Amino acid sequence: MAGTISATALRALTAEVARHPGPKTVLVGGATVAAARRVLDLLAPDDQLVLAAEAPDFAERLSTELGADWDDAAGRVSVVTSLADVKGSSVDVAVAAEPLARDAALIEDVLGAYRAVLAADGVLSVATPFTLNGDPQALAHLVSAHAVRSELVVRSRPPLRVHHLRFETAGTSLAERLLPVHSPSSVTVTPTMGIDSNGVAAAAILGGAAALVKAVRPRSKAWLVPAVLALPVAAFFRDPRRVPPLGDPGGVVAASDGVVLRVDRVEDKRFGPGEWLRIVVFLSVLDVHVNRSPVAGRVVDIIREDGGYAMAQSEAAEHNVAQYTVLETARGRVVVAQRTGLIARRIVNRARIGSVLARGERYGLIRFGSRTDVYLPAAAVEPAVAPGDRVTGAQTIIARYL
């Protein structure tokens, strides 16, 4: 282990603890007081916590620094001095509380020790330096083989990469139990609103351009153009906090904000035999462009399709550039298409094959005008919207399972 970890990186590391409703067993390796406090705050009443700390007096330190909070949780917490003391295949969520060393070979050894104690559906969250010594290809292989989500945390000194690893295939039933995850890609502005990191970067570039023009041509008002554009561009990438409707487990939520263009039945051999109920939603430049999973499921495939950039409302848009995220669910396959439009030129898809998405969870966005298509097994669902209806991502029920 090497270095320390910022509060922002610690939130990213412990995201899987927050989204797993439990009852569960959580392991924090290389435990620090800050990590223990963070995880204790996230524990549900039926959860168990194992702290692996090298210092034999770690429990006493926690008792001193956490006071009554430690006394309340002490019956559900155990402290060990080594991962070897943890019962094998018993941990649902493991967190490596300190950044892993820069040497890629050493990282592989550490991951092996955590893997030995994870349950079949268990997930391990680790942080690595932005750059690595040794053989970076070795780590790249581990990440590509096992990471279900990776995030860059720039609000950390030094910047870190946080990887959430699963060494075994997660069951589809797990997806239905999970809560949507909070990602560092969503920068909090207010308790109910964030901005996607793409928007922060775009606004920063425009702000920098305004400052540069002002410095080069101080008497000109040309700097006002990028300065004025910075706010609406950032607003385009707004990311409101949303909770899917409770008490309707058979409901399929909208993958995006917008207006329903069509509800039809189609056949597409890429996704499987039979008919699919397709619900197409058009997003104008004024709509929220963050895309969300309409159902809970495991990502089993991502299909990228080249094409053009016709207007999203037109028939020609069927052949636009698109990415299809294929989800395996407890009720069969569901597919979400992110499709570009006349203005849209880039699709952002942060899902990875093997990742588990909760219903309503953010997984990507499309820049500027575009559309989302949701494909559902036609024999198993009935539509709950019609062309012309306005929908809200993660909240409007667009179809229900029979």
MARROLO-308448 format. One record per residue: residue in one letter; x, y, z of N, C-alpha, C in turn. Coordinates in pm, whole numbers, plus 50000, padded with zeros to 5 digits. Layout:
<atoms>
AXYZXYZXYZ...
</atoms>
This chain:
<atoms>
M500844988250000500005000050000500885012450000A500315023349947501105035549941500175047549940G500545057950016499835070650009498565070850091T497865082350080496605084250149495505086350046I494295088050095493175089250002492275100750046S491785108349949490955119949980489535115650013A488765125150069487375122350102486565119149975T486875125949864486175123349738486455109249689A487725105249692488095091749648487495081349742L487415084449871486835075049966485345072949938R484655083549898483235082149862483085073049741A483985074549643483935065949524484235051449561L485195049449652485575035949692484435028749765T483685036149842482655029949925481265030349860A481205034049732479915035049663479165021749663E479885010649650479224997649646478634993949782V479214998949890478634996750023477275003550031A477205015849978475985023649986474865017749900R475205011649786474155007149695473654993149725H474364985549806473984971749839473104971949963P471794968649953470884970450066471114960850181G471794949650155472044940150262470854930950288P470964922550392472104921850484473374917050413K474504922550451475754919850383476904920250480T478024914550437479274915450512480234924250433V480754934450498481654943950435483044942250496L484054941850412485444941150456486154953950415V486864960150508487714971550478489144967450507G489944966250402491344962550419492224974750427G493344973650501494194985250522493424996250591A492584992250685491605001350743492255013250812T491665024950788492025037250857490795041950935V491005051551024489885056751100488865063351007A489365070850907488465077650814487635067550735A488275056750689487535046550614486525039450703A486925036250826486005029550918484795038350948R485035051250970483925060350998482965061050879R483535062150759482705063050639481835050650621V482415038850636481665026550615480655024450727L481015027750849480055026450960478805034850935D478995046750875477845055350845476925049150740L477485040250656476715034350546476085020950582L476465015050695475985001650731474505001750765A473804991450719472414989150758472394981150887P471264980850959471214974151089471614959451088D471384952250977471694937950973473064935050911D473834945350880475134943350816476214939950917Q477254933350868478434930350948479654936950883L480574941750965481774948550915483014941850971V483974939050882485264933850922486324944150884L487094948450982488174958050958489504950750967A490264950750856491584944550856492614955650871A493174956750991494144967251021495384961151084E496554965951043497804960251094498034963351241A497544974951286497784978851425496904970751519P497484963851619496674955751711495754964051800D496064976951817495234985451903494224993551823F493924989151700493054997051613491664998451673A491124987851733489794988651793489764999051904E490834999951981490875009952089490905024052030R491655025951922491695039051857490315043051808L489595033451748488255036451700487325040151815S487445032751924486615035652040486865049652092T488125053752090488495067052139488005078052045E488195076051914487895086651818486425087151778L485725075751780484335075651737483355076051853G483815072651972482975073952091481715065552085A480565072152104479275065052111478935057851981D479375063551867479105056951738479755043251733W480955042251788481645029351791480945019651887D480535024852001479855016252099478565010452042D477825018351963476565013751905476795002751802A477925003551729478164994151619479084982651658A479674983251777480714973651813480274959151801G479004956251827478534942451820478494936951678R478534945851579478494941451440479844942751371V480874946351446482184949051388483234940051451S484084934451366485244926951415486504932851352V487594932151426488874937451379489884926251373V490524924651257491554914551237492824921551191T493954914551200495224920551161495714915851025S494924907150958495354901950828494154896850751L494204897950618493134892350534493044877250549A494154871050590494154856550609493234852350724D492884861850813492014858750926490534859850891V490244864150768488844865750726488324852550671K487114849050709486504836650663486344836950511G486784826450444486744825750299485344826250241S485194832950127483934833750052482774839050135S483054848650222482014853850310481734868650290V482534875550209482474890150199481674894250075D480664902550094479864907449983480464919949918V481014928849999481634941049949482964942950021A484044943749944485374946050002485904959449952V486554966750040487114979850008488574980050051A489474982949958490874985149992491014999950026A491215003050154491075016850202492245025850169E493345020350120494485028550081494825025549937P495365035349864495755032749725496765021349717L496615012749618497555001949599498895007249549A499944999949580501295004049541501385005049389R502385012349341502505014849198502955002649118D503544992949183504064981449111502924972149071A502744969848942501614962048892501644947648942A502834941748955502924927949002502454926849146L502794936749229502354936749368500834938349376I500284946449288498834948249285498134934949260E498684926949171498074914049140498064904949263D499144905249343499184897149465498124901749565V497984914849580497004920149675495584916549631L495314917649503493984914249454493674899449478G494684891049466494484876849492494064874149635A494634881749730494284879949871492824883949896Y492384894649832490974898749848490044888849780R490444884149664489584875049588489274862449667A490224858149750490044845749825488914846649928V488524858749968487504860050072486164865150019L486094868149889484854873549833483814862549811A482554865949834481454857149798481304856749647A480454847749596480304845949451479894858849382D478984866549443478534879249386479324891049441G480404888349513481124898849582481824908449489V481994920849534482654931249457483784937149540L484904940049476486074945949542486324959649482S486444969849566486734983449522488144987149563V488954991149465490344994749490490685007649419A491685014549470492205026649405493645023949364T493985028649244495355027449196495835041349155P497145043549157497675056349108497285058648962F497255071248924496945074648785497965068648689T499225068148732500285061848652500885050548733L501425040548665501955028648731503395025848690N504145019948783505445014548750505284999848714G506364993348682506294979048651505664976848515D504754967448506504124963848380502674968648378P502404980548321501024985548322500074976748243Q500604968948148499754960048070499144949148158A499904945048261499384934748352498134939948424L498204952448471497034958148538495904960348438A496244964848317495214966948215494444954048188H495154942848189494494929948168493544926948284L493994929148408493144926548523491894935248519V492064947948483490934957048480489954953048370S490474950248250489584946648140488854933448168A489494924448243488884911448270487874911848384H488074920748481487274919948603486564932948643A486974944448591486364957048635484984958548574V483984960648659482634963248611482354978248608R483224986048670483125000548664484465006448706S484945016348633486185023248669485935038248661E486535045548753486305059948760487635067148786L487785078648723488945087248748488535097748850V489255098248960488975108149065490065118649060V489765129948999490765140548987490835149049113R489745149049190489755156849316490425148649426S491655145049398492475137249490493935140449458R494765140949558496185143749536497015131949583P497655124749490497545126349344496225120649293P495885123649165494675117649107494725102449112L493565096249130493495081749143492485076049045R492645063249016491625055848943490995046049042V489685045949048488945036749135488315025949048H488625013449079488105002049003487214993549093H486054989649041485154980549112485214967249037L485734957049103486044944349038485104933249083R484684925048987483954912749018484684901348949F485034891249027485804880048972484894868748926E483624869048967482634859248924481444866748864T480684860248778479524866548715478424868848817A477944881148825476874884348919475544879148868G474694874348957473374869548919472434881148889T471464878848802470524889548768469674893648887S469474884548981468674887949099469364898649184L470714899149179471434909249255471084923249205A470934924749074470644937849017469354943649074E468354935249097467074940049146467134944649291R468174940649361468324944649501469154957349518L469954960649416470884971749429470204985149411L470784995449473470355009149453471255015549347P470765025949277471625032849181472875038249249V473995037349180475275041349237475525056149210H476205062849304476665076549279478075075849225S478345082949117479645082549051480305096149057P481665096549065482375109349059482155116748928S481635109848824481355116748697480215126648711S479455125848821478395135548850478875144748962V479125157248928479635166949025478455173849092T478365172649224477225178049298477235193249299V476095199149264475915213649269474985217249385T473865210049397472935211549508472555197349552P471845195849665471445182349707470605174849603T469955181849512469095175249415469605176649271M470735183049250471215185349114472725183949106G473165177349000474585176348970474835180448827I476115180648788476515183148650477485172248611D477235165948496478155155648450479535161848426S480565153948450481935158948436482215164248296N481505159148195481645164648060481255179348057G480215182948131479785196748136480765205648211V481335200348319482345208048394483535210948304A483985200848229485135202648140484825212648030A483625211447970483255220647861483155235047911A482555236948029482445250448085483815256048120A484715247548170486065252048202486815256348077I486635248847968487305252447842486805265947791L485485267847797484935280747753485375292147843G485415289447974485895299748066487345303248041G488175293048014489575295547983489735303147854A488885299947753488935307247626488575321947647A487575324347732487185338247760488335345847825A489005339547921490125345947989491275348647892L491525339047801492615340847705492325352347609V491095352847556490725363647464490815377147535K490375377447659490435389947737491875394447757A492785384747780494185388147801494855392747672V494515386447559495145389747432494555402647373R493245404247387492575416047331491735422747440P492385429747532491685435347649490605445547614R490705452147501489715462347465488515456447390S488645444047346487575437647271486565431147366K485335430347317484295423347394484065409147345A484995404547260484845390947205484875380347314W485505383347429485585373547538484195370147594L483225379247569481885376747621481225364547556V481615361647431480975350547361481205337247434P482485333147456482675320547530482205321547675A482315333447735481895334947875480395332747890V479615338347797478165336947802477745322547772L478485315847683478145302247645478425292147756A479335295447848479765285847950478595280948035L477705289848075476595286048163475585276948092P475075280447972474125271347908474745257847870V476035257747836476685245047804476735236247929A477105242148043477115234448168475725229648203A474715238048179473335234348210472865222848123F473375221948000472995210747913473385197347976F474475197248050474965184948111474425182948253R473345189648289472795188448424472375173948451D472505170148575472265156148614471425155948741P470105157348729469245157848849469225144448921R469135145049053469005132949135467565127949126R467415115349092466075109849075465975096049138V464785092949189464525080049251463395073349172P463615061049122462555054049049461335051949137P460135050849078458925048949158458985036249242L458605037549366458595026249458457265018849447G457275006149482456034998549484455544994249347D456404995049245456004990849111457164983149048P457504971549103458694964149057458584959448913G457384958148859457224953948720457244965348621G457434977648670457444989248583458794991548519V458794994848390460004998348316460055013548307V461145019648354461215034248356461855039448228A461615052148198462195058448080463705059148091A464385056947979465845057547977466355071747967S465465081247938465885095147924464665104147934D464905117047947463845126947933463515128447785G462345133847753462005136547614460565133747582V460285132947452458935130647400458915117347325V457905109247351457785096347283457495098647134L458365093647049458175094746904457295083546852R457575071246896456785059946846456825048446946V455795040446941455715027847015455345017346912D456265008346879456004998846773456594985146806R456304975646719456854962146734457814959646619V458994954746652460034952446551460684938946577E461404934246477462234922346492463684926446472D464554921346555465984924246542466754912046590K467314904646495467974892046526469204893846614R469754906046618470934908246702470614906046850F469384908646887469014907847028468334894747064G467914887346966467244874646992466034872846904P465444860946902464294858146817463024864846870G462024865546782460734870646823460614885746809E459434890746849459154905146837459614912646962W459974925146938460364934147047459414946047047L458964949947164458244962547179459294973447190R459264982947097460254993747097459585006847131I460145013947227459635027147267460745037247240V460465046447148461465056047101461175069647163V462195075747223462055088847288463035098647226F462535110147184463375120747127463775130747234L465055134247237465585144047331465955156647254S465365167747289465765180547230466985185747306V467565196547255468755202047322468415207647459L467125209647488466725214947618466485204147722D466455191547680466185180547773467455176347847V467275170047964468375163648034468875152047947H470175151447924470715141447832471425129747901V471335129048032471865117448103470955105548076N471555094148044470795082048014470825072548133R469695065548154469535056948271469015043248230S469335033448311468885019948282467395018748309P466595013848213465155012948236464745001648329V465624991748346465364980248431466634976748506A466504968048605467674962748675468194950648598G469494950348574470034939048500471544939348489R472074928648432473524927448410473834930048263V474834938348238475234941448101475944929348042V475394923847934475994911947872476604915047736D476274926447679476864930047550476674944947525I477604950747451477484964547404477814964447255I476824968147174476964967547029477104981846976R478184984446906478424997646848478144997246699E477395006846651476965006946512477325020246447D478075019646337478395031646262477185036046181G477185048646141476075053746062476195068546041G475055074846013475055089045983474575097446100Y474165109746069473705119146171472445126246123A471465118446080470205124046036469425129346157M468415137646130467585142846238466955131146314A466995131946447466555120746530465075117446510Q464265127246464462845124746445462545117946312S463535117046223463285111946089463465096846081E462915090845973463085076545951464555073245926A465295082545866466715080045836467535078345962A467015082946077467755081646203467945067146245E467165058046184467335043846212468755039246180H469425046646092470765042746048471825052346102N471495059846206472475068546269473475060646353V474565067346391475505061446485474765057946614A475005046046667474265041546786475105031946868Q474755030946996475315020847084474145013847155Y474165000647149473114992647211473684985747335T473074988347450473464981647574472474970547602V472954958147602472104946447618472144941947764L470974941447826470864937847967470184924347983E470764915848066470114903348105469404905848236T468114903048240467334905548360466634892748403A465994893348519465264881748569464064878448481R463654887848395462494885748307462894884848160G464154882848132464614882147994465454894147956R465784894847829466674905547781465934918547755V466654929547781466184942947752467354950247686V467064958347584468114965547513467804980347514V468834988547539468695003047533469635008247425A469085015847331469905021647224470095036547251Q471335040847250471665055147250471945058747104R471125067447047471215070346905471465085346883T472445088446799472765102446773471695108846687G471765122246676470865129846592471635138846499L470985149446454471625158646359472775166246424I472585170246550473605178146619474515169346702A473965158746760474765150046847475895143546768R477065143246828478215137246760478965127446848R478575126246974479295117047060478365110447160I478515097347172477785089447270478755085747382V478365088147506479155084147622478445072447688N479095061047694478525049047757479535044047859R479215045647988480145041848094479915027648144A478905020848090478655007048130479724997948071R480004987048139480934976948090480244963448092I480664954848002480134941348004480464934948139G479464929348203479624923648337479154932848448S478964945648420478504954848524477034952448553V476624955948673475254954148719474634967848738L473514970248672472844983248679471524981848754A471294990848847469994991448914469004998748824R467724996848850466725004048772466875019048797G466955026748689467095041248700468515046048717E469495036948714470885040948736471475047648612R472235058548634472905065348523473965056048463Y474075056248332475145048348271475795055448153G475295067148114475905074248002475125086547964L475465092347849474745103947798475045105447649I474245113747583474465117047443474535132247434R475545137147368475715151547360474765157747258F473925166847305472995174747227471845166247173G471085171047073469855164347032470065149846992S469175141047033469385126747010468125119147046R468235105747058467095097747099467555085047167T466645079347247466895066347309465785056847268D466155044547237465195034147202465295023047307V464165019047365464145008147460463434996347395Y464114984847391463554972547332463204962847445L461934958447446461444949247548460804937147480P460854925347542460184913647481458694916147468A458194916547344456824920947317455774912347387A456044899347399455054890447459454964891847610A455904898647671455964899047817455564912447876V455334922647791455074936047845453904942547771E453394953047832452424961547765452864976047780P452734984247676453184998147685452325006347779A452945016347843452225025247933452275039647884V452825041947763452905055247704452495054247558A452255065747497451875066447357452645077847292P452735077947157453435088847088452885102547130G453805111747155453425125147199453535127047349D453585116247426453715117447572455115122447608R455185130947709456485135147762456855126147879V458115121747881458575112647986459785118548057T459985113748177461115118048260461975105948292G463265106848261464165095548283464175090848427A464115077648446464165070848576462875072148655Q461905080048607460695082148687459395078348616T459295081148485458075077848413458065063048377I456965056148410456795042148370456375041948223I457195035648138456885035147994456275021747954A456425011548036455834998348008455794990348137R454954979948137454864971148254454894956448210Y455584948448289455584934148263454214928448298L453764918948219452454912848238452464903248356
</atoms>
